[in-house]
Amino acid sequence: MAGGGSRRWLRVLLGVFSVVLLLCGIGTAIATWGWTRAVVDTSGEVDFVNRLAVPPLAPSRIDDRGRRVFDLRAQPGQRDFGQGGPTATWGFNGDYLGPTLRAERGEEVLVNVVNGLGEPTTVHWHGMHLPAAMDGGPHQMVRPGATWSPRWKVDQPAATLWYHPHPHGATADHVYRGLAGMFLLDDAASRALPLPRRYGVDDFPVIVQDRKFRSGGRLDHGRGALGGVGILGDTLLVNGTVGPYLDVTTERVRLRLLNGSNGRTYDFGFADGRGFALVGTDGGLLAAPHQTGRIRLSPGERAEIVVSVRPGERPVLRSFPPNTGVDFFNSRFTGGDDTFDVLELRAAGTLAPAPEVPGRLVPVDRLDPASAAEQRRFRLNGRQINGRAMDPDRIDFAVTRDTTEIWELDKQDGTPHSFHVHDVQFQVLSVDGAPPPPELAGWKDTVLLTAGRPIRIIARFADHADPDMPYMFHCHILDHEDQGMMGQFVVVEPGQRPGRPPAGHGHGQHR
């Protein structure tokens, strides 16, 4: 009996051991499958069969007060992206994205924003220097059926800006459905340069967004279980076009790149390794062109590049695996190992001549760190900044009008974060104590942070004081912003104390 019992126990132990081995094998197989499936690589696989859509320039008029007036309507629609059926979308003045607004430095502009959606939204003018009440943040909510008419004077250098919704807790969803567009600023200094500037001829917006689709063409809003940056799509849209090509008719073409994605970072270059001239970043032109072969853009960042082509060739703009400043595991599940073919340039057999990119562009007056009236530190961790989540009723601090401040940005977790400041363009003083690289040497409003490498920025808060109406600072990975990684500051007159944000966190004005 004893021997038989021992044998039975042995068989039980062997059975348990076999089950454990089987489960380990299954677990390993699942982990391997998940690790492999986390990578997207479309290099050499994209059929560039659709002409790149170029958003139209928004019509405008001059009213009896000399203001340039634009009209925008946020509205539902549908578009066939070739994903098995029409996709329900949102857009401005159309079914997806919106027209390109264009204004001159010194002009006063007025934008009539009509909300034709079934829920409140806002329109934030990303990168624009303007009063807080006109900024379009979460305190400027526009109710369904209402019209909001912000107005301001354009007082900043020529730049590639953009506009998008900013409702607290719903920004990611509203942008993902398609609400976004470019806002271009011009000035005399930029027009005097021999850069490509004929919109839709040799100067093109390139709005890059990743999307996921379900059967029948439906947008997939599902977030990945790992990574923590929200939606990462496996299909690229460029100006709302899948598999786009751009007919090029000049020897040089200017591409205004915008990372309009919710959470994905790109590292743009060309598949054949050709270089290009980086001539501008978020807040305008650089002092001198930077000759390079790559430009990394986190969500919200922009870059203006000038590319040279030869007759008949077809170079492909590609996004290479970006360094997002996180460990190898988090990199894999936040898009850090992904490669995308973005856009094919199709050069005509005969190209119109174009001048060389000049060696000098525009002066970039450096802000003096010795003049800083205040230094602040911002620690980004989890979904909080400085240990606090966003509270629409709380003003985090006040900045005195017409002063300069230095902010130190420090990312302390394993998730990618980008940092955006409303109202001002800033300059990067240092990255981990070293001078900034050339791509960070101009005016910026958004910057990607890397763990263990603090970034110091400097900004001047020249005007637009309002103790009660705050501007935002936040992570521009939109899910992080929605989950609370955002704060509020006000600009006040000397000696003035901050007030209280508006009750109800927004308004919508009917006309």
C-alpha positions, -999 to +999 in steps of 0.1 A: +000+000+000+027+024+010+045+018-023+012+023-043+005+055-024+039+069-032+035+061-068+001+079-069+016+109-053+045+108-077+020+107-106+001+136-091+033+156-087+044+148-123+009+159-135+011+192-116+046+197-129+035+190-164+006+215-161+030+241-147+054+235-176+024+238-200+012+270-185+047+284-185+050+275-222+016+290-229+026+321-210+059+324-228+041+319-261+016+346-253+043+370-241+063+364-273+032+369-294+024+401-276+060+414-278+061+407-315+027+421-322+036+453-305+058+464-334+044+481-366+066+483-397+051+495-429+084+503-447+082+493-483+046+480-478+025+512-485+008+516-518+009+553-525-022+555-546-040+585-532-032+621-541-023+640-509-053+661-498-042+697-492-065+715-467-080+746-484-070+780-472-099+793-451-118+822-467-118+854-447-132+889-449-123+922-435-151+937-413-159+973-408-135+975-379-106+962-400-105+927-385-098+896-405-128+874-399-128+836-402-158+812-398-153+777-384-180+751-378-173+719-358-196+693-373-200+655-377-195+638-410-181+606-426-152+598-448-141+566-466-105+559-457-105+526-476-109+506-444-140+486-454-166+512-452-173+549-444-159+561-411-179+584-388-158+615-382-158+651-370-143+681-388-143+718-392-162+731-422-161+695-436-160+659-427-124+656-413-098+681-402-103+717-411-091+745-434-058+763-430-062+797-414-037+823-425-030+858-410-004+885-410+016+897-380-001+930-369-036+920-380-065+917-356-083+884-362-118+873-352-129+836-355-166+827-353-166+792-340-199+774-343-205+741-324-225+719-347-218+688-326-240+671-301-217+679-271-196+708-258-162+714-273-135+741-275-110+754-300-075+761-287-050+781-308-019+760-302+012+781-302-006+815-304+002+844-281-032+859-271-053+868-241-063+838-218-100+844-224-094+838-262-071+808-258-098+781-262-088+761-232-112+742-209-127+774-196-139+785-230-164+757-236-188+761-265-222+745-260-239+726-289-255+752-312-236+781-297-211+804-313-178+816-296-161+845-313-126+851-299-106+880-312-070+891-308-041+909-324-014+887-340+018+898-324+045+871-330+068+860-358+058+840-388+052+804-378+033+771-384+007+769-356-024+747-353-058+746-337-076+717-320-102+711-292-092+713-255-122+702-234-110+689-200-112+651-200-123+648-236-095+663-257-081+629-269-115+618-282-123+651-300-089+652-317-090+615-326-124+620-344-107+646-366-110+681-352-077+698-360-062+722-386-033+745-393-030+782-386-001+799-405+013+833-396+033+855-420+055+886-416+077+908-436+109+891-425+098+857-437+085+870-470+118+886-478+136+851-477+139+830-508+120+800-492+092+781-509+060+799-498+033+793-524+007+773-505-003+741-523+024+747-550+058+744-533+047+749-496+025+722-481+010+713-447+017+677-437-005+667-408+005+632-396-019+612-375-021+575-366-055+558-364-069+523-357-099+509-376-124+482-368-144+462-393-166+483-416-143+513-413-152+523-377-126+541-357-111+519-330-109+539-297-094+510-277-063+517-256-035+492-253-031+473-220+006+482-219+025+514-226+001+540-211+001+565-239-035+559-251-044+550-287-015+539-310-028+533-345-013+511-372-026+532-401-012+567-409-033+595-422-016+625-438-040+654-442-066+627-438-052+607-467-042+570-465-013+560-488-006+596-500+016+609-528+025+645-535+032+658-570+063+680-568+068+705-596+097+725-582+134+717-574+127+723-537+096+718-516+087+731-482+069+706-459+053+719-427+053+688-405+028+686-377+026+656-353-012+657-349-013+623-332-027+617-297+002+598-282+027+587-309+062+602-315+077+602-349+113+605-362+110+618-397+136+613-424+138+599-460+140+562-468+170+569-492+189+588-465+188+622-482+192+652-460+171+683-458+172+718-444+153+723-411+143+759-413+116+763-386+102+748-355+071+754-333+074+792-329+089+802-363+120+802-384+155+794-370+184+818-371+201+796-397+190+764-415+201+731-399+212+705-424+201+671-411+185+638-421+161+634-391+137+654-371+119+639-341+084+653-333+064+644-302+026+651-302+019+688-309+054+697-322+059+712-357+089+714-380+094+732-414+118+714-437+129+722-473+137+691-494+155+691-527+144+667-555+156+657-589+133+652-620+114+619-620+125+606-586+102+593-559+117+597-524+096+584-495+092+603-462+096+578-435+092+577-397+120+557-382+119+542-347+120+572-324+140+575-292+113+584-268+136+585-238+122+554-220+135+519-213+134+491-240+102+476-226+082+508-225+097+518-258+083+487-274+047+494-262+047+531-268+057+531-305+094+534-300+102+504-322+077+513-350+085+523-386+061+540-410+063+550-446+045+584-445+044+601-479+058+597-514+071+627-532+066+624-570+089+647-588+078+658-623+100+651-653+108+688-655+111+709-624+108+746-620+140+761-607+141+771-570+167+792-552+191+776-526+180+778-490+198+809-476+225+805-450+208+830-426+171+831-419+158+855-392+174+868-360+164+849-329+169+872-299+181+851-270+164+856-236+189+864-209+188+839-179+201+866-157+169+886-162+147+858-149+124+870-121+114+835-110+126+799-114+102+770-111+105+732-113+079+709-129+081+672-121+061+649-144+052+616-129+023+592-135-005+615-145+005+644-122+027+674-123+044+683-090+023+657-073-010+672-082-036+664-108-055+691-127-083+709-108-102+734-129-110+754-097-073+758-087-048+783-100-014+767-094+007+799-096+008+835-109+033+850-133+039+888-132+033+905-165+064+917-184+087+893-166+109+864-176+109+830-159+130+799-161+113+765-158+130+732-152+111+702-166+119+668-151+103+636-162+104+610-134+086+579-147+090+553-175+063+568-198+069+593-226+058+628-218+059+660-238+054+694-222+034+722-237+029+758-224+000+780-235+004+817-246+042+819-249+069+805-271+100+795-250+136+789-256+155+758-244+184+768-223+199+733-217+192+696-219+207+677-189+231+707-184+243+708-220+235+734-247+204+724-267+209+706-301+202+727-332+166+715-336+158+729-301+176+762-307+146+782-320+112+792-305+093+763-290+060+757-273+062+719-269+091+697-261+097+659-255+111+650-221+136+623-213+139+605-180+170+617-160+177+645-184+160+677-171+153+704-196+155+741-187+134+766-207+131+803-205+100+824-215+089+861-213+053+867-203+050+901-220+013+911-216-023+899-215-027+900-177-059+885-163-059+873-126-090+852-131-086+835-165-058+809-165-036+795-192-026+758-192+006+739-189+004+701-196+016+669-211+006+669-248+001+632-249-036+637-249-047+608-227-022+620-200-037+655-203-073+642-200-063+621-169-050+651-150-014+658-162-022+695-165-020+727-144-031+763-146-013+797-143-024+833-146-005+864-157-011+893-133-001+929-130+028+937-106+015+933-070-017+917-081-028+884-066-044+855-086-082+854-085-106+825-091-113+807-124-147+811-139-174+790-123-187+762-145-154+760-164-166+775-196-193+792-216-209+792-249-223+824-264-255+823-286-260+850-312 
